[in-house]
Amino acid sequence: MLMSVFASPPARVLACLLLVSLAGCGTWSNPVARITPYKIDIQQGNRVTQDMLDRLKPGMTPAQVRFILGTPLVVDPFRDNRWDYVYIDQRRGRTLEQRRISVMFEDGVLKGVEGDVVAAGMKTEARP
């Protein structure tokens, strides 16, 4: 009886399409061969190195600090005495490096630095 159902050409085509579609439902035994979406490398923000921070001295003007560290990523419009430098480096969707540096000013001159990397000789507050 089953053979007589697949005897007609449209039934054979339908059966072949069904078998081909079901063949794609299996799992692969090799995880390396799996197809994954491409994830781009992302570097976002200002990369502030220890050498750059070591050049900062108390009493520097905002223009001098900007010359050494670059333009800050975030300047709070309500608190112009604080600049935030944020840096994130992601490779293939995984975060390799993430840093946050805050530069504080008082009376128009550099008062201190806080964050992940600190300058030598500066008054700092380390935050996790």
N, C-alpha and C positions, 0 to 999 in steps of 0.2 A: 504494500500500500504506500509506504514512504517513497519507494522508487518511482511510483507512478506520479507522485506530486512533483518531483524534480525532473520529470520527463519533458515538460514544456520549456521552451527557451526563456520566456520571461521569469519563470520560477528559478531557473539555473542562474540567471543574472542576479536576481534578488538574493539567492543563497550565497553567491560569491561576494556580493557587496556586504552581506551580513558577516561573513567570515573575515573579510578584510578589516571591517570596522572593529570587530571583537579582538583581532590580533593586536591592535594598538592599545588595548586596555591593560596589558600585562605590565609588570614592573621590571626594571633593569637590574641585573645583578651587579653591574659595575657602576659605583657611584661617581667615578671620575667622568664617565661618558654622559652623564646627565646634562641636559641643556639648562643653563641658568642665565638670567638676564645680566647684561653688562652693567656694572656699577662704576661710575666715573670717580676719579680721584678728585677730592675737593680740598683746597686750602683756602680758608676763609679768615679774614681779619689781618691783624698786624703781627708778624713774627718778631717778638722782642727777645733778644738774646741776653745772656748774662753780661757779655761785653758792653752792650748798649746801656744796660742798667748801671754798670760800674762807672760809666762816664757821667752819670747824674750827680750833681752836688747840691746841697741845700742852698737856697737863695737864687737859683737859676730862674730866669724869666720864662713865661710860657713859650715864647718864640724859640728860646734855646732848647727847651725840652722837646718841642715839636721837631726841631732840626735833628736831634739825636734819635728820637723814637718814631718819628713820622706822625702823620695826622691820626688822632685817636678814632677808634671805631665808633665810640659812643660819647657824646658830650651832652650831658643832661641840661636842658634849657632852663631848668629851675635851680640848678646848682652848678654855676660856671666854675667853681673852684675844684672840680673833680673831673678827671678824664679817665675813661676806661678803655684799655687795650685788651681785646679778646682774640685768641688765635685757636683755630681748630684745623687739624689735619686728618682727613679721612682717606683711607685706601681700601678699595673694594668693599665699601660699606661699613668698615670697622674704624673706629676712632683710634688713631695712633698717638696723637698728642693733643692736649687741650690745656690752654693756659689763660689766666686772667690776671691782668695787672691794673691797679688803680693808682693814678698819680694825683696827689692832693696839693692844692695851692692855698696859701694864706697871705693876704695883703699883696697879691700879684706876684708872689715868688714861690718857688718849690718848697713845700713843707715836708712831704714824705711820700713813700711808696708802699703799697700793700698788695699782696696777691701771692701768686705761685712762685715767682722768682723775685728776689729782693736785691737791691743795690747795697754794696758795702759802704758803711759809714752813714747810711740814711736811717732815720727813725722809721721803723716799719711795724706793721701788724700783720702777722701771718694768719690767714684764714684757710680752712679746708675747702 
